[in-house]
């Protein structure tokens, strides 16, 4: 039978065109395109939230990752994440430049290895783009590019190996991350929060006029593209066009729908008005929360995860961390990803607490989430510190943020 997640494979690609399924390949090609579309969707989502002086810069901070992350992923990133000779913490260089993968089938699947490479590349791209949400409106574009390139290789690739790669230590513990709650959302949002702290707040941070979204239709368009792309993000993580993909798809929609309703009603109760920004925020929170468990839970459980995530995540949007997280990247992706990861330990049909599995899976999920957060935070501090040292280009050394005049001009 096909694997039920990206981690449930062996890792020696085999040769043989007869092993390729046209249906599975078509679905994975489509899913890859859908996930790639999420990055422009995120650009519109973030672009609608910022001040109108900074919308183009904000959109480009997402869009640029489609180049500066995709190319290093092909050169060495994929090999570091999925190479089989590195051990429990990192891959190797056996797939550098995608050597030897052109005519092979990815193990445990019926799709070409290069299709799997492309699918995984789109995850790395959107993960890097999420980081921009915490540092827009004050981080220099050149410094941001250098950071996400290094981050994709030294933070994202190792975490990907831990959870989905051969002999990854988190996967060996039995942790479940169907489509990237830890790998994508927690790693990127924790790094974003650390980077925001190190760079410092925006000028006039906290002023009401600076906090208002400049273009709500952009925001809704971006959320719609993200929701559409999440169909491939979660559905494609089954790596086949089968019942697991169907389950992941219906769970994705149910969790997003239930969280959208709950968030909208909560905003209506609190502020006595309907909020379009609140509605799309609720949907994104539900989509993030269901990502770790999309292929492991029932549709009813997916609805409950969506509802519970709103109850637990909504207060995090109201907390003042003392850090200028420009567009709430951390609560939206980090807290939601953490909640979804832990709830997987309760609702998973195999090993979940509510299905007679005891607290073992809950503990494993909690350990995995904390390990990813600690590693992402520590490495992000090291990367930023290195960027300020003498080996970085002059334009980045000590100048990772805009000056006051540039900030006012946009």
Buried (B, 14 or more C-beta within 10 A) or exposed (E): EBBBBBBEBEBEBEEEEEEBBEEBBEBBBBBBBBBBBBBBBBBBBBBBBBBEEBBEBBBBBBBBBBEBBBEBBBEBBBBBBBBBEBBBBBBBEBBBEBEEBEEBBBBBBBBBBBBBBBBBBBBBBBBBBBBBBBBBBBBBEBBBBBBBBBBBBBBBBBBBBBBBBBBBBBBEBEBBBBBBBBBBBBBBBBBBBBBBBBBBBBBEEEEEEBEEBBBBEBBBBBBBBBBBBBBBBBBBBBBBBBEBBEBBBBBBBBBBBBBBBBBBBBBEEEEEEEBBBBBBBBBBBBBBBBBBBBBBBBEEBBBBBBBBBBEBBBEBBEEEEEBBBBBBBBBBBBBBBBBBBBBBBBBBBEBBBEBEBEEBBBBBBBEBBBBBBEBBBBBBBEBBEBBBEEEBEEEBBEBBBBEEEEBEEB
